[in-house]
Amino acid sequence: MEPRFAYLWINVGSLALPLIFSFDRRVAFASRYRNWMPALLCTAVVFILWDVGKTRLGAWGFNPRYITGFRLDVLPWEEVLFFFTVPYACLFIYACVQRYFPGARLCASPAFWRVAGLLSAVVAWVMRSKMYTAITLAYASGLFFLCSFLSGRLGHFPLAYLLHLIPFFIVNGLLTALPVVTYNPDEILGLHLGTIPVEDALYSLNLFLTNVVLYEWLMTRVPGKHNGRNFGPAVASHT
């Protein structure tokens, strides 16, 4: 394999198993495309624009050795693809948690999300000299406040996030160890989980949770034929 295809293969590997098992009738995730597809598209637009801005401002960059060279503005097309392959895999994990662990719900109150949002905003202000750190925390703050209005539907997210950390460490470990993605040391705290900047774990939470919030909101607006069996309010009847 040529080095310039490394990021492409990381994307393919991230998507392969979730896509295959999406057609398993026990989860039937593929059939819920009316819910997950708009969530993926809307979130991807937000994060691609965010990514373009961070790249232009020098928060991070991409090693030309591991990308094919095709770009959308300043982003390698593999980076654009990342915002579809990884969130799809994350939402699949979330769907599996709802199906196989219906009782694994954290009943976080709206107050919990508001406190988390306030703390994130305070830390973002304190760390405002570190662009990647501050922007990621500021985004998380707004997202947490939004979650306070959907807290009753987000009980499965904590377990899904913990499970997602397994592929997260594999995928981001590869991206930062090769490295495909390079970080400006002046814009991060300098704390690492192996080779992964600690900010990436919060960035991944932002990406995952944004998709889940939109997905759950769409579940209330565009109900699918399987919703009553595995998702939403019906889940509570199994607990």
N, C-alpha and C positions, 0 to 999 in steps of 0.2 A: 504494500500500500504506500502510495506516495504521501509524504508528510502534508502536502497541501490539501489532502482530503480528510485530514484528521477531524476537523470540526464537523464536517459533513457526516462522518461515521458516528461521531458522538451523538448527533441529532437522530440519526437512524436507530442507533442502539437505544436511545431514550424512548423512542416511540414504538419499537417493534413489539414487545410483549404486551403492553397495554392495548395496542391496536388489535392484536390477535385475540386477546381474551375479552375485548369489548363486545364480541358477538356471542359470548356465553349467555345462555338464556337466564341463568340464575341472577345475573346482574343486569343484562340487557342494556348496557350503557350506550351502545351504538344507536339504538332506537330512540334515544333521548336527544337526538341531534337538534331538535327545536329549542332545547334548553342550553346545551353546552356550546353549540356553534356560535350563537350570538355573543355568549359570554367570552369565548375565546377571541372573537374578532374585535370586540370593544376593548377588551383588556390589552390585546396586542397593539392596537393603535396608540393607547396611552403610553405603554412601556417602550414602544419603538420611538415615539417622539421624545420621551424622557432619555432614552439611550442615545439618540442623536445629539441631544443637548449636552449630555455628560461627555460624550466623545469629543464634541467640538470644543468644550471647555477644558479638555485635557484630564478629566478624572480617570479615564482609562483608555486603553487602545488595544489593538489586535495585532498579533504576530503574523506577518505576511507568510511565514514559512508554513503555517497550518491552515490557510484559507485559499480558496481558488482564485480570488481576486475580483470577482463580480461584486458590485456594491449597490446599495440603495442609499444615496447620499454618501455619508461617511461610514455606513455600516456594511460589513460583509454580509452577503445574502444568507450565509449560514447563521449569523446572529439574528437576522429577521426570522428565519425558520425556527430558531430556538424558542421564540415567543409563541409558537404554536405547538411544537412537539412536547416541550416540557410541561406547559399547562394542561395539555390533553392528558398526559400521564398522571399529573397531579389530581385532576378531576376524576380520573378513573380510580385512583386510590381512595378518594373521598367517597365515590359511589360504592366501592367494595366495603368500606367501613360501615356505611349505612346499611348495606345488605347483610353483612356477616357479623357485625357487632352492633346491633340495634340498641343494646342497653348501654353502650359505651358513650354516654353523653355527659358533657360537663355543663351543668346548668348555670352558666355565668350570667349574672344579672346585667341589665343595662348599666348599672352603676359601675360594675367591673370594667366594662369596655370604656366608659367615660374616664375612669381613673387612669386606665392604661393609656388612653389618648392624651390626657393631661401630662402624665409623666414623660411620655414620648416627646411632647412639644417642649417641655422644659429642658430635657437632655439635648434635643435638637438645637435649642438656643445656646446652651452651654458649649456645644461642639460645633458652633456655626463656622469656625475657621476651617473645618474639615468638610469639604463639599459633599463627598459621597456619603459620609456618616450623617451629616445634617439633613440632607435632602431625603435620605432613606427614612430617617426618624420622623421628619416632618410629614412625609407621605403616610407613614404608619399611624401617626397621630390622627390625621383626618379619617383614615380608614377605620380606626378603632371607634371613633365617634359615630361613624356611619353604622358600624356593627351593633351599636346599642339599640338600633331600631329593628334589628333582625336577630337579636340574641337568642330568641326561642328556637330559631331554625339552625343555629350554628353549633349545636352541642357536639356534633361528631367531628368538628374541625380539629380540636386539639390532638386527638388520636391520629387523625389523618396526617396532620403536620409531623408528628413524631415518626410515623411510618415513612413519610416522604424523605426524612433525613437520611435513610439508607441509600436510595439512589442519588440524593443530593450530594452526599460525600463522594460517591463514585464519579458522577458527572462533573461537579465543580472541582473535585480533586484532579481530574484529568485536565480540565480547562486551565487550572492554575499551576499545575505541575509541569506541563509540557514546556512553556506555558502558551496557551492560545490567547488568553486575555492577560494583559499587563496593566498594573495599577500604578497610578501616580502616588508615591509614598507620602506626598504632602497633603493628600486629600482623604486619607484613611487613618484610623487610629494606630495601625501597626500591630494590632492583636490578630493572631492567626489560629485557625483550627487546622493544624497541619500546614498545608500550603494555601488554605482558603482564608481570605480576610473575613473577620467576624461579621463585617457588614453584609456579606453575601447571604448569611443565614437569615437576616432580617429582610433583605431584598427578596429572597425566595419566599419568605412569609408574605410579604406584600403582594407578590405576583400570584401566589397560590390563593390567598384570602380574597383578593379582588375578584378572581374568577369564581370562587365559591359564593361570594355575596351576589354577584350578578346571576349566577346559576340558580341560587335559591330564590332570588327575586323573580326570575323568569318562571320558576316552578309554580309560583303563585299566579302568574299571568298567563302562561302557556302550558297548562297541564297536559301531560302525556298519558297514554293509556296505561302505563305501568306505575304511575306516580302513587296511586293509592296503595299499592302493594309494598313498595320498598322505600319510599321517600316521604319527606315532608311530615305533616301532622300524623300520618298513618304510622310512622315509626314509633311515635310515643305509645301507641297501643300495644307494642310488643315489649315495652319496658316494665 
